[in-house]
Amino acid sequence: MKSVKGFFTGKFLLPAEALAILLLMILGRRAVPFGSYVDDIKWVLAAENFLKGSLHAQCIVFPYIELMNWGTSLLLMPVIALFGRNVPLLQIYSATALFLGMILFFFSTAENKSAAGKTAYLFILTLNGFVLSFLGGITSEVFYMFLFGGLVYLGFRKKWLENGTILEIAAFAALSGLLVLTRSIGAAFVIAAAAEMLVARRYRAALLYGGVVAACVLPSVVVSRLSSGAFTFYDSYWGLLLKMGAANIFKSFFANLYFYAKGLSCLTFINLPAFLPAGLTPVKLLFIAVFSGLSAFGIARNFGKSSLARFLAVYFVLYFTVCALWMFFSPRYVLPVYPVFVYWVFKGLEAALPERSRGPACAALLFAAAATNAGAVYGTIAGSVKSPPGLGQETYKWIEQNTRPDDLIVSMDIARIYYYARRRGLPSLPGETPEELAGSAAGLKARYLVTKEASYTPSNPYAGDPIVRQYGKLMSFAQHKEYLDKIYENPGEGTAVYRFKKSKL
């Protein structure tokens, strides 16, 4: 009887729940086919290059330093060094990293909850369609989440921020630097952590922390500055945003805030589309008001109660401000802040309700989360089990079999082409008109143009996205038969291969 009682009071239930979630994440590791994001291919290629001691992008025919953040590739290096391009293993590695990030955050923030509260909290943090939708793709958000969870655990559960030794602060700073290298928005974490050290009057620790973080990030900044003239890959995009004008930036800020507030409140642990018909904006607004209000109330009532609460409040506000200002908007950008949102929702519930009502409220929230996400979770797992580990590759096989190794290919899909077909080239051509583009191709001695239908992350309507513009330019150029012959097409993969006419080369 004691063992049965222990199981249901949390002694065994919580470990069993965590193990079940990990197994489900591994089963769902193919939720997104490898290569879908393009970036995941680039992370792997960059990791291979780092292992060879090179910073140059393999897929580009001319020497070109890849300016994407290095952190994800650094984390992939050990697995690739040992096992090579083992995509199933990389997907398991990625899924496990996401789980570990979530579970470390859970252990850092669930200390004062009851057994039932911990059970509900862990389920809501991890087991929903939103979180599981990131399984499979080797994305920077997943590895950011892994580092973030680990840093919160070390900083606040292990008390490294409060009373860590010199070595512990240095190690914490090195991991923070890696976080920034994984996604630049990790600077929000660094600012919040440094602020917490200053509040605790650990001035020497703050100085050491800032110095080590800067030392870790500096090589990437220097390489970027020397090779491109920009401090980071994102400089030009912030420049485009600033050109929109104050009024449009203001509109964009609140439009993005609403986008993320709606997503976190209606499409994560509560999955409104699963049980409501399309539309019903008033219902969505109600859910946004309730959960956003709870998170704000949780921050207001707990800000001064602990260093963890203060840190998470500062980090949450900084991270959201950057997301709201950024010219692109996508659900994946807020994966790293999703567990913090859930934390504040629970804190808001605890602050708003008397103690005797908290258990029933958590149970109701758990039931709503399970009921609205059951279909999404099942669909993700079932789809993953049945799906292949990667994208359709018939086009890449055709390219490998029908082109020469030294043929220069122009394609915005050049990273995948190199990965699967071992052909190098360029993602774009200089010029605006068809005549200029054809002249550039002739000057470069390009042999083929490969197009692939693609959808890009939506950008602010007031700022022109140069990537989408380049995509439209190449797709339009492909229609000019006076310069190109279509020699292969695969409608299922959305691809076409064109040969530049010899008379135009």
C-alpha positions as CSV (number, residue, x, y, z in Angstrom):
1,M,0.0,0.0,0.0
2,K,2.8,2.4,0.8
3,S,4.4,2.0,-2.6
4,V,1.0,2.6,-4.3
5,K,0.4,5.7,-2.1
6,G,4.0,6.9,-2.9
7,F,3.4,6.5,-6.6
8,F,0.3,8.7,-6.5
9,T,1.7,11.3,-4.2
10,G,4.7,11.9,-6.6
11,K,7.5,9.8,-5.3
12,F,7.3,7.6,-8.4
13,L,4.8,9.4,-10.5
14,L,7.0,12.4,-11.4
15,P,10.0,10.3,-12.6
16,A,7.6,8.0,-14.5
17,E,6.0,11.1,-16.2
18,A,9.4,12.5,-17.1
19,L,10.5,9.2,-18.6
20,A,7.2,8.9,-20.6
21,I,7.7,12.4,-22.0
22,L,11.2,11.7,-23.0
23,L,10.2,8.5,-24.8
24,L,7.3,10.4,-26.6
25,M,9.8,13.1,-27.7
26,I,12.2,10.4,-29.1
27,L,9.2,8.8,-30.8
28,G,8.3,12.2,-32.2
29,R,11.8,13.0,-33.4
30,R,10.7,13.0,-37.1
31,A,7.9,15.4,-36.6
32,V,9.7,17.8,-38.9
33,P,11.7,16.2,-41.8
34,F,15.4,17.0,-41.5
35,G,16.2,19.7,-44.0
36,S,12.8,21.4,-43.8
37,Y,14.2,24.6,-42.2
38,V,17.3,24.8,-44.5
39,D,19.1,26.2,-41.5
40,D,19.4,22.6,-40.0
41,I,21.4,21.6,-43.1
42,K,23.6,24.7,-42.6
43,W,24.3,23.9,-39.0
44,V,25.5,20.4,-39.9
45,L,27.7,21.7,-42.7
46,A,29.2,24.3,-40.5
47,A,29.9,21.7,-37.8
48,E,31.7,19.6,-40.3
49,N,33.7,22.7,-41.4
50,F,34.6,23.6,-37.8
51,L,35.9,20.0,-37.3
52,K,38.2,20.7,-40.3
53,G,39.3,24.0,-38.9
54,S,37.5,26.1,-41.5
55,L,34.9,28.9,-41.3
56,H,34.1,28.9,-45.0
57,A,30.7,27.7,-46.2
58,Q,31.2,24.4,-48.1
59,C,28.3,25.0,-50.5
60,I,29.5,28.3,-51.9
61,V,31.8,28.1,-54.8
62,F,33.9,31.1,-53.8
63,P,35.5,31.6,-50.4
64,Y,32.6,32.8,-48.2
65,I,32.5,32.9,-44.4
66,E,29.2,31.6,-43.1
67,L,27.9,34.4,-40.7
68,M,25.1,32.4,-39.1
69,N,25.5,32.0,-35.3
70,W,28.0,29.3,-34.5
71,G,26.5,27.9,-31.3
72,T,24.3,25.2,-32.7
73,S,27.1,23.9,-34.9
74,L,29.4,23.8,-31.9
75,L,26.9,21.7,-30.0
76,L,26.5,19.4,-33.0
77,M,30.3,18.9,-33.4
78,P,30.8,16.1,-30.8
79,V,28.0,13.9,-32.4
80,I,29.2,14.5,-35.9
81,A,32.8,13.9,-34.9
82,L,31.9,10.5,-33.6
83,F,29.1,9.4,-35.9
84,G,29.3,11.6,-39.0
85,R,26.0,12.6,-40.8
86,N,23.8,10.2,-38.9
87,V,20.5,12.0,-39.3
88,P,18.4,9.7,-37.0
89,L,21.0,10.1,-34.3
90,L,21.1,13.8,-34.7
91,Q,17.3,13.9,-34.4
92,I,17.4,11.9,-31.2
93,Y,20.1,14.2,-29.9
94,S,18.0,17.2,-30.7
95,A,14.9,15.8,-29.1
96,T,16.8,14.8,-26.0
97,A,18.3,18.3,-25.8
98,L,14.9,19.9,-25.9
99,F,13.7,17.5,-23.2
100,L,16.7,18.2,-21.0
101,G,16.2,22.0,-21.4
102,M,12.6,21.7,-20.3
103,I,13.3,19.3,-17.4
104,L,16.1,21.4,-16.1
105,F,13.9,24.4,-16.2
106,F,11.2,22.4,-14.4
107,F,13.5,21.3,-11.6
108,S,14.7,24.9,-11.2
109,T,11.2,26.4,-10.9
110,A,8.9,23.7,-9.4
111,E,10.6,23.4,-5.9
112,N,7.7,24.8,-3.9
113,K,4.8,23.1,-5.7
114,S,2.8,20.2,-4.4
115,A,3.2,16.7,-6.0
116,A,-0.1,17.3,-7.9
117,G,1.1,20.8,-8.9
118,K,4.4,19.4,-10.2
119,T,2.7,16.8,-12.2
120,A,0.4,19.3,-13.9
121,Y,3.3,21.8,-14.3
122,L,5.6,19.3,-16.1
123,F,2.8,18.1,-18.4
124,I,1.9,21.6,-19.4
125,L,5.5,22.6,-19.9
126,T,6.3,19.7,-22.3
127,L,3.4,17.7,-23.7
128,N,1.6,19.8,-26.2
129,G,1.5,20.2,-30.0
130,F,3.5,23.4,-29.9
131,V,6.5,21.9,-28.1
132,L,6.4,18.7,-30.0
133,S,6.2,20.5,-33.4
134,F,10.0,21.3,-33.0
135,L,11.1,17.7,-32.9
136,G,13.1,16.6,-35.9
137,G,14.4,19.8,-37.2
138,I,17.9,20.6,-36.0
139,T,17.0,24.1,-35.0
140,S,18.8,26.7,-33.0
141,E,15.8,27.3,-30.8
142,V,16.0,23.7,-29.5
143,F,19.6,24.0,-28.5
144,Y,19.0,27.4,-27.0
145,M,16.3,25.9,-24.9
146,F,18.8,23.2,-23.7
147,L,21.4,25.8,-22.7
148,F,18.8,28.1,-21.2
149,G,17.3,25.3,-19.0
150,G,20.8,24.3,-17.9
151,L,21.8,27.9,-17.1
152,V,18.7,28.5,-15.0
153,Y,19.4,25.3,-13.1
154,L,23.0,26.1,-12.4
155,G,22.3,29.8,-11.6
156,F,19.4,29.3,-9.3
157,R,19.0,25.7,-8.2
158,K,22.8,25.3,-7.7
159,K,23.1,29.0,-6.6
160,W,26.0,29.8,-8.9
161,L,24.7,33.3,-9.4
162,E,24.2,33.9,-5.7
163,N,27.4,32.4,-4.2
164,G,29.3,30.6,-7.0
165,T,33.1,30.3,-6.9
166,I,35.3,32.0,-9.5
167,L,35.4,28.8,-11.5
168,E,31.7,28.4,-11.3
169,I,31.0,32.0,-12.5
170,A,33.5,31.5,-15.3
171,A,31.8,28.3,-16.4
172,F,28.4,29.9,-16.1
173,A,29.7,32.8,-18.3
174,A,31.1,30.5,-20.9
175,L,27.8,28.7,-21.2
176,S,26.1,32.1,-21.4
177,G,28.4,33.0,-24.2
178,L,27.5,29.8,-26.0
179,L,23.8,30.7,-25.5
180,V,24.4,34.1,-27.3
181,L,26.3,32.3,-30.1
182,T,23.3,29.9,-30.5
183,R,20.8,32.8,-30.8
184,S,21.8,36.4,-30.5
185,I,18.7,37.1,-28.4
186,G,20.6,35.3,-25.6
187,A,22.0,38.7,-24.8
188,A,18.7,39.2,-22.9
189,F,19.8,36.3,-20.6
190,V,23.2,37.9,-20.1
191,I,21.7,41.3,-19.2
192,A,19.3,39.7,-16.8
193,A,22.0,37.6,-15.1
194,A,24.4,40.5,-14.8
195,A,21.7,42.7,-13.3
196,E,20.9,40.0,-10.7
197,M,24.6,39.9,-9.7
198,L,24.6,43.7,-9.4
199,V,21.5,43.6,-7.2
200,A,23.2,41.0,-5.0
201,R,26.3,43.4,-4.9
202,R,28.5,40.8,-6.5
203,Y,30.4,43.4,-8.5
204,R,33.5,41.4,-9.1
205,A,31.5,38.4,-10.1
206,A,29.5,40.6,-12.5
207,L,32.7,41.9,-14.0
208,L,34.2,38.4,-14.4
209,Y,30.9,37.2,-15.9
210,G,30.7,40.0,-18.5
211,G,34.4,39.6,-19.4
212,V,34.2,35.8,-20.0
213,V,30.9,36.2,-22.0
214,A,32.6,38.9,-24.2
215,A,35.6,36.7,-24.7
216,C,33.4,33.9,-25.9
217,V,31.4,36.0,-28.3
218,L,34.2,38.3,-29.5
219,P,35.7,35.9,-32.1
220,S,32.4,35.6,-33.9
221,V,31.9,39.3,-33.9
222,V,35.5,40.0,-35.1
223,V,35.1,37.4,-37.9
224,S,31.8,38.9,-39.0
225,R,33.1,42.4,-38.9
226,L,36.3,41.6,-40.9
227,S,34.5,39.5,-43.5
228,S,31.2,41.4,-44.0
229,G,31.6,44.8,-42.3
230,A,28.8,44.0,-39.9
231,F,29.1,43.0,-36.3
232,T,26.5,40.3,-36.6
233,F,24.5,38.5,-39.3
234,Y,21.4,40.5,-38.2
235,D,22.7,44.1,-38.5
236,S,21.3,44.6,-42.0
237,Y,17.8,43.5,-40.8
238,W,17.8,45.9,-37.9
239,G,18.8,48.6,-40.4
240,L,15.8,47.7,-42.6
241,L,13.5,48.0,-39.6
242,L,14.8,51.4,-38.6
243,K,14.1,52.7,-42.1
244,M,10.4,52.0,-41.7
245,G,9.8,55.1,-39.6
246,A,8.6,55.5,-36.0
247,A,4.9,55.2,-36.8
248,N,5.4,51.9,-38.6
249,I,7.7,50.5,-36.0
250,F,5.1,51.3,-33.4
251,K,2.4,49.5,-35.4
252,S,4.6,46.6,-35.9
253,F,5.6,46.3,-32.3
254,F,2.0,45.9,-31.1
255,A,1.0,43.7,-34.0
256,N,3.9,41.3,-33.0
257,L,2.9,41.5,-29.4
258,Y,-0.6,40.5,-30.2
259,F,0.7,37.7,-32.5
260,Y,2.8,36.1,-29.7
261,A,0.3,36.7,-26.9
262,K,-2.4,35.0,-29.0
263,G,0.0,32.1,-29.9
264,L,1.1,31.5,-26.4
265,S,-2.4,31.8,-24.9
266,C,-4.4,29.9,-27.6
267,L,-2.0,27.5,-29.4
268,T,0.3,26.0,-26.8
269,F,-0.9,24.3,-23.5
270,I,-4.4,25.5,-24.4
271,N,-4.9,24.6,-28.1
272,L,-8.1,26.5,-29.0
273,P,-8.3,25.3,-32.6
274,A,-8.7,21.8,-31.4
275,F,-12.1,22.4,-29.9
276,L,-13.4,25.7,-31.3
277,P,-14.5,26.4,-34.9
278,A,-12.6,29.0,-36.9
279,G,-12.9,32.6,-36.1
280,L,-14.5,33.4,-32.7
281,T,-12.1,36.3,-32.1
282,P,-13.9,37.3,-28.8
283,V,-13.1,33.9,-27.3
284,K,-9.5,34.2,-28.4
285,L,-9.3,37.7,-26.8
286,L,-10.7,36.3,-23.6
287,F,-8.0,33.6,-23.4
288,I,-5.3,36.2,-24.3
289,A,-6.6,38.4,-21.5
290,V,-6.8,35.6,-19.0
291,F,-3.4,34.1,-19.5
292,S,-1.5,37.3,-20.3
293,G,-3.2,38.8,-17.2
294,L,-2.2,35.8,-15.1
295,S,1.4,36.0,-16.2
296,A,1.5,39.8,-15.6
297,F,-0.1,39.3,-12.2
298,G,2.4,36.6,-11.3
299,I,5.3,39.0,-12.2
300,A,3.8,41.8,-10.2
301,R,3.2,39.7,-7.1
302,N,6.5,37.8,-7.1
303,F,9.1,40.2,-8.6
304,G,10.8,41.0,-5.3
305,K,10.3,37.7,-3.6
306,S,13.3,35.8,-4.9
307,S,16.3,36.2,-7.2
308,L,14.9,33.6,-9.6
309,A,11.6,35.4,-9.9
310,R,13.3,38.8,-10.5
311,F,15.7,37.3,-13.1
312,L,12.8,35.5,-15.0
313,A,10.8,38.7,-15.0
314,V,13.6,40.8,-16.4
315,Y,14.5,38.1,-18.9
316,F,10.9,37.6,-20.0
317,V,10.3,41.4,-20.6
318,L,13.6,41.8,-22.5
319,Y,13.1,38.7,-24.7
320,F,9.5,39.7,-25.6
321,T,10.5,43.2,-26.4
322,V,13.1,42.0,-28.9
323,C,10.6,39.6,-30.5
324,A,8.0,42.3,-30.8
325,L,10.5,44.7,-32.4
326,W,12.1,42.2,-34.8
327,M,11.0,42.5,-38.4
328,F,10.2,38.8,-38.7
329,F,7.7,36.9,-36.7
330,S,7.3,33.2,-36.2
331,P,6.1,30.8,-33.4
332,R,9.5,29.2,-33.2
333,Y,11.0,32.4,-32.0
334,V,9.2,32.2,-28.7
335,L,9.9,28.5,-27.9
336,P,12.8,29.5,-25.6
337,V,10.5,31.8,-23.6
338,Y,7.4,29.5,-23.6
339,P,8.4,27.8,-20.3
340,V,8.9,31.2,-18.7
341,F,5.4,32.2,-19.8
342,V,4.0,29.0,-18.2
343,Y,5.9,29.6,-15.1
344,W,4.4,33.1,-14.7
345,V,0.9,31.7,-15.5
346,F,1.2,29.3,-12.6
347,K,2.6,32.0,-10.4
348,G,-0.4,34.2,-11.3
349,L,-2.8,31.4,-10.4
350,E,-1.1,30.9,-7.1
351,A,-1.2,34.6,-6.3
352,A,-4.8,35.0,-7.5
353,L,-6.4,32.0,-5.7
354,P,-6.6,31.0,-2.1
355,E,-4.5,27.9,-1.2
356,R,-7.5,25.6,-1.1
357,S,-8.5,26.5,-4.7
358,R,-5.1,26.1,-6.3
359,G,-5.3,22.3,-6.6
360,P,-8.7,22.3,-8.4
361,A,-7.4,25.1,-10.6
362,C,-4.3,23.2,-11.6
363,A,-6.4,20.1,-12.2
364,A,-8.7,22.1,-14.5
365,L,-5.8,23.5,-16.4
366,L,-4.2,20.1,-16.7
367,F,-7.5,18.6,-18.0
368,A,-7.9,21.5,-20.5
369,A,-4.3,21.1,-21.7
370,A,-4.7,17.3,-22.1
371,A,-8.1,17.5,-23.9
372,T,-7.1,20.2,-26.3
373,N,-3.7,18.7,-27.2
374,A,-4.5,15.0,-27.3
375,G,-5.1,15.1,-31.1
376,A,-2.0,17.2,-31.8
377,V,0.3,15.0,-29.7
378,Y,-1.1,11.8,-31.2
379,G,-0.8,13.2,-34.7
380,T,2.8,14.3,-34.1
381,I,3.8,10.9,-32.8
382,A,1.9,8.9,-35.4
383,G,3.3,11.1,-38.2
384,S,6.8,10.8,-36.9
385,V,6.7,7.0,-36.7
386,K,5.5,6.8,-40.3
387,S,7.6,9.5,-41.9
388,P,11.1,9.2,-43.5
389,P,14.0,10.8,-41.7
390,G,14.5,13.5,-44.3
391,L,13.0,15.4,-47.2
392,G,12.2,13.9,-50.6
393,Q,15.5,13.7,-52.5
394,E,14.7,12.7,-56.1
395,T,15.8,16.1,-57.4
396,Y,19.1,16.0,-55.6
397,K,19.8,12.5,-56.9
398,W,19.0,13.7,-60.5
399,I,21.4,16.6,-60.0
400,E,24.2,14.4,-58.8
401,Q,23.7,11.9,-61.7
402,N,23.3,14.5,-64.5
403,T,25.7,17.3,-63.7
404,R,29.5,17.4,-63.4
405,P,31.2,17.9,-60.0
406,D,32.6,21.3,-61.1
407,D,29.4,22.7,-62.6
408,L,28.4,25.9,-60.9
409,I,24.7,25.9,-59.8
410,V,22.7,29.0,-59.0
411,S,20.0,28.3,-56.4
412,M,18.7,29.6,-53.1
413,D,18.5,25.9,-52.2
414,I,22.3,25.5,-52.6
415,A,22.9,24.3,-49.1
416,R,20.6,21.2,-49.6
417,I,22.0,20.7,-53.1
418,Y,25.5,20.5,-51.7
419,Y,24.5,18.3,-48.8
420,Y,22.6,15.8,-50.9
421,A,24.2,16.1,-54.3
422,R,27.7,17.4,-53.5
423,R,27.4,20.3,-56.0
424,R,28.5,23.8,-55.2
425,G,27.3,27.1,-56.4
426,L,25.8,30.5,-55.4
427,P,22.4,31.4,-53.8
428,S,21.9,34.4,-56.0
429,L,23.1,36.4,-59.0
430,P,23.9,40.2,-59.2
431,G,21.5,42.2,-61.2
432,E,17.9,43.2,-61.4
433,T,16.7,42.7,-65.0
434,P,16.7,39.3,-66.9
435,E,19.5,40.7,-69.1
436,E,21.7,41.6,-66.1
437,L,21.0,38.2,-64.4
438,A,21.9,36.4,-67.6
439,G,25.1,38.5,-68.0
440,S,26.1,37.7,-64.4
441,A,25.5,34.0,-65.0
442,A,27.7,34.1,-68.2
443,G,30.4,36.0,-66.3
444,L,30.5,33.4,-63.5
445,K,30.2,30.5,-66.0
446,A,27.2,29.2,-64.2
447,R,25.7,26.1,-65.8
448,Y,22.4,25.5,-64.0
449,L,19.6,27.3,-62.2
450,V,17.7,25.2,-59.7
451,T,14.4,26.6,-58.3
452,K,12.5,25.2,-55.3
453,E,9.1,26.4,-54.2
454,A,9.4,27.8,-50.7
455,S,7.7,29.7,-48.0
456,Y,9.7,32.1,-45.9
457,T,9.2,33.4,-42.4
458,P,6.7,36.3,-42.6
459,S,8.3,39.7,-42.3
460,N,7.0,43.1,-41.4
461,P,4.8,44.4,-44.2
462,Y,6.5,47.8,-43.9
463,A,10.1,46.4,-44.4
464,G,11.1,44.6,-47.6
465,D,12.6,41.2,-46.9
466,P,15.7,40.9,-49.2
467,I,15.5,37.0,-49.1
468,V,12.0,37.0,-50.4
469,R,12.9,39.6,-52.9
470,Q,15.8,37.5,-54.2
471,Y,13.5,34.4,-54.3
472,G,11.0,36.2,-56.4
473,K,13.7,37.5,-58.7
474,L,15.1,34.1,-59.4
475,M,11.7,32.4,-59.8
476,S,10.7,35.2,-62.3
477,F,14.0,34.9,-64.2
478,A,13.4,31.1,-64.6
479,Q,10.5,31.9,-66.9
480,H,12.7,33.6,-69.5
481,K,13.1,30.8,-72.2
482,E,15.5,33.0,-74.2
483,Y,18.1,32.4,-71.5
484,L,17.2,29.1,-70.0
485,D,16.1,25.6,-70.9
486,K,14.0,23.6,-68.4
487,I,15.6,20.1,-68.3
488,Y,14.0,18.6,-65.2
489,E,10.9,19.2,-63.1
490,N,9.6,17.4,-60.0
491,P,6.2,18.9,-59.0
492,G,6.0,16.7,-55.9
493,E,9.1,18.3,-54.5
494,G,8.4,21.7,-56.0
495,T,11.7,21.8,-57.9
496,A,12.9,22.5,-61.4
497,V,16.3,22.5,-63.0
498,Y,17.2,24.9,-65.9
499,R,20.3,24.9,-68.0
500,F,21.7,28.3,-69.1
501,K,21.7,28.4,-72.9
502,K,25.2,28.2,-74.4
503,S,24.6,31.1,-76.7
504,K,24.1,33.3,-73.7
505,L,27.2,32.1,-71.8
